[in-house]
Amino acid sequence: MPRNPPILLLVHGLGSSARAFRRLVPELPAGWSATAIDLPGYGSRTGEPGEVSIGAMAERLLPAVRDAHATGRPVVACGHSMGGCVAVELGDRAPELVAAVVAIAAPLTVEGRRTAATGSEGLIRRPGIGRIAWHLAPRRALRRGLRSAFAPGFAVPELFAADLARCSWRTFTTSTAAIDAWLAEQPMAFRLAEPRVPTVYLHGPQDLRLDPRRSGRAPRDRADPHRHRRGRRAHADLGAASGVRGLARERARPARIGRRAGLSTVQLRCDAHGAPVI
């Protein structure tokens, strides 16, 4: 067990909640602890208005980061999808509080967000018809819209459909616009090329929601952080314990992380049910 095991601050994705990480937490290395937080407008906080920007979401998490940092243990911001953007923003805003960042299936560019442009998310974002479709959609329609977040043939877990149903149309559309604005300001590859803290980016070729061909690569005079290894991970496969454990190993070699421009690429394998093979 590490002498000073880290505390993970877990940040969920669009239309989700802290419950999305229930498979990851039991797989953490011995001694590690985790705090999964509902962003305003999501999960247990659906009665609150959603934040209008990724920066505002990060600011709302700073008190929790400060509390965790006060324990004397390193704090790792770990986010999925939209939460990955928030985690990267946290590392940039508070490098004195955040020891490292893990971004799981975080969007790379505005153009690379497939579902935002042509999928169900694109329909929901349309004024008028989007609001009507959101309020009239039955649970089975929500499940159908969530299929692209999972590997082909994998049944959409009920908790994901339930969390999406609890989310308001305004919160959802405000959040998806916030993602686009954050990426338009600077694509993910540019942000990861010169991170202020060690950063791990995890992405799988089976992700149907992100287009890696539109990764927004950094200029050649910067280290290119967007390297892929073949795997089988889908967008919402959050059993990424092997990736988190990879971070634990890398933390013992910070100089190595620095030489790799802050990015560690971790290859993950999954069984037929999408569970990680540790």
Secondary structure by P-SEA (a helix, b strand, c coil): cccbbbbbbbbbccccccccaaaaaaaccccbbbbbbbcccccccccbbbbccaaaaaaaaaaaaaaaaaacbbbbbbbccaaaaaaaaaaaaccccccbbbbccccccccccccccccaaaaaaccaaaaaaaaaccaaaaaaaacccccccccccaaaaaaaaaccaaaaaaaaaaaaaaaaaccccccccccccbbbbbbbcccccccccccccccccccccccccccccccccccaaaaaaaaaaaaacaaaaaaaccbbbbbbbbcccccccc
